[in-house]
């Protein structure tokens, strides 16, 4: 098992020193699911909410969340993000699949930014729909792909989805 890089030899917390690392192209893709009553998903697709278009508000919240990751996760480096995209698809009549892709040119990866984007997107969907469906379930949320940096390319071979 790899060493936990956020602790020094004595066990004290630390921010990893990335000063000597080379700048490389970094990508992270994370997916997550929100499961709900079929009527709730139908209303989302029909844009039938007084609060607005649920998916567009959630997309904007997720992008904003990715940009705030360094302020939310104590040992994350604040990163100059080149792009954040958030896409939705509907694997069945009660599930929204969220995928965030985050890119940067930097010395450290953007996995946490992609995780934050998906998490904030899912939380926003819940917030906008909770008045009609408090039984929504968020998750699983998982890394799908990561590239750039010393550890190389990672591509999930066996995804977990909400209906399993």
BELLINLIN-V310773 format. One line per field, one symbol per residue. ss: DSSP state (a for helix, b for strand, c for the rest). burial: # if it has 24 or more other C-alpha atoms within 12 Angstrom, else .. Layout:
# BELLINLIN-V310773
ss=???
burial=???
This chain:
# BELLINLIN-V310773
ss=ccccccbcccccbccccccccccbbbbbbbbbbbbccaaaaaaaaccccccccaaaaaaaaaaaaaacaaaaccccccccccbbbbbbbbbbccbbbbbbbbbbbbccccaaaaaaaaaaaaaaaaaaacccccccbbbbbbbbbbbccccccbbccccccccc
burial=........................#############..##.##....#....################......####.#.######.#...###########.########################......##############...........##..
